[in-house]
Amino acid sequence: HMPELYVQGFSTGLPERLQVAMLRTLPGLENCVMMRPAYAVEYDYVPCQGQVTPTLMTSKVRGLFLAGQINGTTGYEEAAGQGLLAGINASLYIDVGENRIADVAASSDSGEGDVDAGALVSRARSRDSLLVLPRSSSYLGVLIDDLCTKDLREPYRMLTSRSEYRMSLRQDNADARLSAVGHAVGLLSDRRYEAFEKKRATVAAERKRLSGIRIFADRQVALAEEVETVTKQRVPSSTKGGGLTLEELVRRPGVTYELIEKHGFGADESLSAMEKTSVEVEVKYEGFIKRESKSRRKVAGNEGMSIPKDFDYLSVDTLSMESR
């Protein structure tokens, strides 16, 4: 039996004999045998910048939507996400009708900034325009914005580091960000949307309950002692201030929802694991999320501004000569 290793990040499209030589330069692999050579796939693509709108419809051919590697991306998830949005907009395009497509294309190309969720849902529900996902709505929104606004020199992969809003674009709140939009365009059934609304109401009610119950070191002794052990921070007694709410306890590092639940302070009605996660994440990172939302609103006011086509960049002294 021969152990087989994959050298992460060492794939290359170079000739096989060079790949073997390169591998043998690595410490410990001086006498390695290459089981299968790495390979590269070459393909043509359409540079999206200036040729594809954020709806994934081409600028020159109305009604033609592009998704996947043809847009310069690589990866299954990247292609799947684009295919989803392109399919949605192809369907909306038919609903909107050819007579209005010029208006739709104009609104899509202009870039309306970082719209809030309510406006996004309202626009989707009206069925009178194509769907554009802003950067703050999803990683798919980040991907498409990057494709349409940046000069990409290599196949694009969706990395979390590409988003400025990573505190908001979380796995646990994907339903909160996109369920209303999915329901508005007809992808999410009434039953599933009702389930989402029930979950949202449950999480909100639990957060309200946690903020209304106070814990004191001399009254809820067992819970206070474990919190102090975990966090190395004191829990005030009833004689030294107003104690701490359950929400303030959960906000402390190391304190989980399961910990307070173990001591009998969980919800009267059992919460699902997903609902507990949502409550805990919202409580622990509330300050960071609010700060990011404030920053996002500030940036949003500028994202919708258009630079005149005849703008004289050479007159801007604060730009480097390369930028001009």
C-alpha positions as CSV (number, residue, x, y, z in Angstrom):
1,H,0.0,0.0,0.0
2,M,1.4,3.4,-1.0
3,P,0.1,6.5,0.9
4,E,-1.4,9.0,-1.5
5,L,-1.3,12.7,-0.7
6,Y,-2.9,15.8,-2.4
7,V,-0.7,18.8,-2.3
8,Q,-3.2,21.6,-1.7
9,G,-2.5,24.7,-3.8
10,F,0.2,23.0,-6.0
11,S,-2.0,22.2,-9.0
12,T,-0.7,23.5,-12.3
13,G,-1.2,23.2,-16.0
14,L,2.5,22.7,-16.8
15,P,3.8,19.7,-18.6
16,E,3.9,16.4,-16.6
17,R,7.7,16.2,-16.4
18,L,7.9,19.7,-14.9
19,Q,5.2,18.9,-12.4
20,V,7.2,15.9,-11.1
21,A,10.3,18.0,-10.8
22,M,8.4,20.7,-8.9
23,L,6.9,18.2,-6.5
24,R,10.4,16.8,-5.7
25,T,11.6,20.2,-4.6
26,L,9.3,20.1,-1.6
27,P,10.8,18.9,1.7
28,G,9.9,15.2,2.2
29,L,8.8,14.6,-1.4
30,E,12.3,14.3,-2.9
31,N,11.5,10.7,-4.1
32,C,7.7,11.0,-4.6
33,V,5.8,9.4,-7.4
34,M,3.1,11.4,-9.1
35,M,-0.1,9.3,-9.3
36,R,-2.0,11.6,-11.6
37,P,-0.8,14.8,-13.2
38,A,-2.7,18.0,-12.6
39,Y,-4.4,19.6,-15.6
40,A,-5.8,22.9,-16.7
41,V,-9.0,23.6,-18.7
42,E,-9.0,26.5,-21.1
43,Y,-12.2,28.1,-22.2
44,D,-13.5,31.4,-23.7
45,Y,-15.6,33.7,-21.6
46,V,-17.5,36.9,-21.8
47,P,-16.0,39.8,-19.7
48,C,-19.1,40.9,-17.8
49,Q,-17.8,44.4,-17.2
50,G,-19.8,46.5,-19.7
51,Q,-21.3,43.5,-21.4
52,V,-23.5,41.8,-18.8
53,T,-25.9,43.6,-16.4
54,P,-26.4,42.7,-12.7
55,T,-29.5,40.9,-13.9
56,L,-27.1,38.6,-15.9
57,M,-28.8,39.7,-19.1
58,T,-26.4,40.8,-21.9
59,S,-26.3,44.5,-22.7
60,K,-26.3,44.0,-26.5
61,V,-28.8,41.1,-26.8
62,R,-32.0,41.6,-24.9
63,G,-33.5,38.5,-23.4
64,L,-30.1,36.6,-23.5
65,F,-29.0,35.6,-20.0
66,L,-25.5,34.2,-19.2
67,A,-24.5,32.1,-16.2
68,G,-21.6,30.0,-15.1
69,Q,-18.1,29.7,-16.7
70,I,-19.1,31.8,-19.7
71,N,-19.1,34.7,-17.2
72,G,-15.5,34.0,-16.1
73,T,-16.2,32.1,-12.9
74,T,-15.0,28.7,-11.8
75,G,-16.7,26.3,-9.3
76,Y,-20.0,24.5,-9.0
77,E,-21.6,26.8,-6.4
78,E,-20.7,29.9,-8.4
79,A,-22.4,28.5,-11.5
80,A,-25.4,27.3,-9.6
81,G,-26.0,30.7,-8.0
82,Q,-25.8,32.5,-11.3
83,G,-28.0,29.9,-13.0
84,L,-30.6,30.5,-10.3
85,L,-30.7,34.3,-10.7
86,A,-30.5,34.0,-14.5
87,G,-33.5,31.7,-14.5
88,I,-35.5,34.0,-12.2
89,N,-34.8,37.0,-14.4
90,A,-35.5,35.0,-17.7
91,S,-38.9,34.2,-16.2
92,L,-39.5,37.8,-15.0
93,Y,-38.4,39.0,-18.5
94,I,-41.2,37.0,-20.0
95,D,-43.7,38.4,-17.5
96,V,-42.5,42.0,-18.0
97,G,-42.9,41.8,-21.7
98,E,-40.9,43.0,-24.6
99,N,-42.6,46.4,-24.6
100,R,-41.1,47.4,-21.3
101,I,-37.7,45.8,-21.6
102,A,-35.9,49.0,-22.4
103,D,-37.0,50.5,-19.0
104,V,-36.1,47.3,-17.2
105,A,-32.6,47.3,-18.7
106,A,-32.0,50.9,-17.9
107,S,-32.9,50.5,-14.3
108,S,-30.7,47.4,-14.1
109,D,-27.7,49.0,-15.6
110,S,-27.9,52.2,-13.6
111,G,-27.1,50.6,-10.2
112,E,-29.4,51.7,-7.6
113,G,-27.1,51.3,-4.6
114,D,-27.6,49.1,-1.6
115,V,-31.4,48.9,-1.4
116,D,-32.9,47.7,1.8
117,A,-34.7,44.4,2.1
118,G,-38.2,45.9,2.0
119,A,-37.5,47.7,-1.3
120,L,-36.0,44.6,-2.8
121,V,-39.0,42.5,-1.9
122,S,-41.4,45.2,-3.1
123,R,-39.7,45.4,-6.4
124,A,-39.6,41.6,-6.8
125,R,-43.3,41.3,-5.8
126,S,-44.4,44.0,-8.3
127,R,-43.0,41.8,-11.2
128,D,-42.4,45.0,-13.2
129,S,-38.6,44.8,-13.2
130,L,-35.8,42.2,-13.2
131,L,-34.2,41.1,-9.9
132,V,-30.9,42.7,-8.9
133,L,-29.3,41.4,-5.7
134,P,-27.2,44.1,-3.9
135,R,-23.9,43.2,-2.3
136,S,-25.4,43.4,1.2
137,S,-28.1,40.8,0.4
138,S,-26.0,37.7,-0.3
139,Y,-22.7,36.3,-1.5
140,L,-24.4,35.8,-4.8
141,G,-24.9,39.6,-4.9
142,V,-21.2,40.1,-4.1
143,L,-20.2,37.7,-6.9
144,I,-22.4,39.3,-9.6
145,D,-21.4,42.8,-8.5
146,D,-17.7,41.9,-8.7
147,L,-18.2,40.3,-12.2
148,C,-20.0,43.4,-13.5
149,T,-17.8,46.1,-12.0
150,K,-14.3,44.7,-11.8
151,D,-11.6,43.9,-14.4
152,L,-11.1,40.3,-13.6
153,R,-7.8,38.7,-14.9
154,E,-8.4,35.1,-13.7
155,P,-11.3,32.7,-13.1
156,Y,-13.4,34.1,-10.3
157,R,-14.2,32.1,-7.1
158,M,-16.6,33.3,-4.4
159,L,-14.5,33.8,-1.2
160,T,-16.1,35.1,2.0
161,S,-13.2,37.6,2.2
162,R,-14.6,39.4,-0.9
163,S,-17.6,40.7,1.0
164,E,-17.5,43.8,3.2
165,Y,-20.6,42.6,5.1
166,R,-19.4,39.3,6.5
167,M,-21.2,39.8,9.8
168,S,-24.5,40.1,8.1
169,L,-24.0,37.5,5.4
170,R,-24.1,34.5,7.7
171,Q,-25.3,30.9,7.2
172,D,-27.8,31.1,10.1
173,N,-29.6,34.2,8.7
174,A,-29.8,33.2,5.0
175,D,-33.5,32.6,5.3
176,A,-34.0,36.0,7.0
177,R,-32.2,37.7,4.2
178,L,-33.7,36.0,1.2
179,S,-36.9,34.2,2.0
180,A,-39.1,37.2,1.4
181,V,-37.4,37.8,-2.0
182,G,-37.8,34.1,-2.9
183,H,-41.5,34.1,-2.0
184,A,-42.1,37.3,-3.9
185,V,-40.7,35.9,-7.2
186,G,-42.5,32.6,-6.7
187,L,-39.7,30.3,-5.8
188,L,-40.7,29.8,-2.1
189,S,-44.0,28.1,-1.4
190,D,-46.5,29.7,1.0
191,R,-46.0,26.8,3.4
192,R,-42.2,27.3,3.6
193,Y,-42.6,31.0,3.8
194,E,-45.1,30.6,6.7
195,A,-42.5,28.3,8.4
196,F,-39.9,31.0,8.0
197,E,-42.2,33.7,9.5
198,K,-43.0,31.4,12.4
199,K,-39.2,30.9,13.1
200,R,-38.6,34.7,12.8
201,A,-41.4,35.4,15.3
202,T,-40.1,32.7,17.7
203,V,-36.6,34.1,17.7
204,A,-37.8,37.7,18.3
205,A,-40.0,36.5,21.1
206,E,-37.2,34.6,22.7
207,R,-34.9,37.6,22.5
208,K,-37.5,39.7,24.2
209,R,-37.9,37.1,27.0
210,L,-34.1,36.9,27.5
211,S,-33.9,40.7,27.9
212,G,-36.7,40.7,30.5
213,I,-35.3,38.1,33.0
214,R,-32.7,39.3,35.5
215,I,-30.2,37.0,37.2
216,F,-28.6,37.7,40.6
217,A,-25.6,35.8,42.1
218,D,-27.4,35.3,45.4
219,R,-30.7,34.1,44.0
220,Q,-29.8,32.0,40.9
221,V,-26.7,30.6,42.6
222,A,-26.0,27.6,40.3
223,L,-26.3,29.5,37.1
224,A,-24.3,32.5,38.4
225,E,-21.5,30.2,39.6
226,E,-21.1,28.4,36.3
227,V,-21.2,31.7,34.4
228,E,-18.5,33.1,36.6
229,T,-16.4,29.9,36.2
230,V,-16.7,30.0,32.4
231,T,-16.2,33.8,31.9
232,K,-14.0,34.7,34.9
233,Q,-16.4,37.6,35.4
234,R,-18.6,38.3,38.4
235,V,-22.4,38.2,38.3
236,P,-23.8,41.0,40.6
237,S,-25.9,40.1,43.6
238,S,-29.3,41.7,44.4
239,T,-27.6,44.0,46.9
240,K,-25.0,45.3,44.4
241,G,-26.9,46.6,41.5
242,G,-29.5,45.3,39.2
243,G,-28.0,41.9,38.3
244,L,-27.7,40.9,34.6
245,T,-30.4,39.9,32.1
246,L,-30.2,36.5,30.5
247,E,-29.4,38.3,27.2
248,E,-26.4,40.0,28.9
249,L,-25.2,36.6,30.2
250,V,-25.5,35.0,26.7
251,R,-23.6,37.9,25.3
252,R,-20.6,37.0,27.4
253,P,-17.9,34.8,25.7
254,G,-18.2,31.2,26.6
255,V,-21.9,31.4,27.7
256,T,-24.2,29.5,25.4
257,Y,-27.9,29.2,25.1
258,E,-27.5,25.5,26.2
259,L,-25.9,26.7,29.4
260,I,-28.8,28.8,30.6
261,E,-31.2,26.1,29.3
262,K,-29.4,23.5,31.5
263,H,-30.2,25.6,34.6
264,G,-33.9,25.8,33.7
265,F,-33.9,29.2,32.0
266,G,-34.6,28.1,28.5
267,A,-37.8,28.9,26.6
268,D,-41.1,27.4,27.9
269,E,-41.7,26.0,24.4
270,S,-38.7,24.0,23.0
271,L,-36.8,25.9,20.3
272,S,-35.2,24.0,17.4
273,A,-31.4,23.9,17.2
274,M,-31.5,26.4,14.4
275,E,-33.6,28.8,16.4
276,K,-31.3,28.6,19.4
277,T,-28.3,29.3,17.1
278,S,-30.1,32.3,15.6
279,V,-30.9,33.7,19.1
280,E,-27.3,33.2,20.3
281,V,-25.6,34.7,17.3
282,E,-27.9,37.7,17.2
283,V,-27.3,38.4,20.9
284,K,-23.5,37.8,20.9
285,Y,-22.7,39.8,17.8
286,E,-25.4,42.5,18.0
287,G,-23.0,45.3,18.5
288,F,-20.8,44.3,15.6
289,I,-23.9,43.8,13.4
290,K,-25.3,47.2,14.2
291,R,-21.9,48.8,13.5
292,E,-21.8,47.1,10.1
293,S,-25.3,48.1,9.3
294,K,-24.5,51.7,10.0
295,S,-21.5,51.6,7.8
296,R,-23.5,49.9,5.0
297,R,-26.2,52.6,5.1
298,K,-23.5,55.2,4.9
299,V,-22.0,53.6,1.8
300,A,-25.4,52.9,0.2
301,G,-26.0,56.6,-0.3
302,N,-23.0,56.8,-2.7
303,E,-23.4,53.5,-4.5
304,G,-26.3,54.8,-6.6
305,M,-24.4,57.8,-7.9
306,S,-23.3,57.7,-11.5
307,I,-20.1,59.2,-12.8
308,P,-20.8,61.3,-16.0
309,K,-19.4,59.6,-19.1
310,D,-17.6,62.8,-20.1
311,F,-16.0,63.2,-16.6
312,D,-12.4,64.5,-16.9
313,Y,-10.3,62.2,-14.7
314,L,-7.1,64.0,-15.7
315,S,-8.3,67.0,-13.7
316,V,-8.4,65.1,-10.4
317,D,-5.0,65.8,-8.9
318,T,-5.6,63.4,-6.0
319,L,-5.7,60.4,-8.3
320,S,-2.5,58.7,-9.3
321,M,-1.5,59.0,-13.0
322,E,-2.2,55.3,-13.4
323,S,-5.7,55.7,-12.1
324,R,-6.4,58.7,-14.4
